[in-house]
Amino acid sequence: MAYNLKEMTEMCSKWVAENGLMEHGGARLKDFCAHFGIDSQTYYRWLENADFADAIKKREK
């Protein structure tokens, strides 16, 4: 199923809110990528999008 950027951003930020990321004592980036079926290069490319990066950073805390 294909998701638009807004839907993917919301799903990813929700996952980060529930699981955290390693930088803040949570899950590893590897776990995040596996959950969404992407590789780390894709994640870092997504972070270049300001809306995605802001959504993830807000949920990491």
PyMOL commands that set and color helices and strands:
alter all, ss='L'
color gray80, all
select helices_A, chain A and resi 5-19+22-24+29-36+40-46+50-60
alter helices_A, ss='H'
color red, helices_A
deselect
rebuild
show_as cartoon
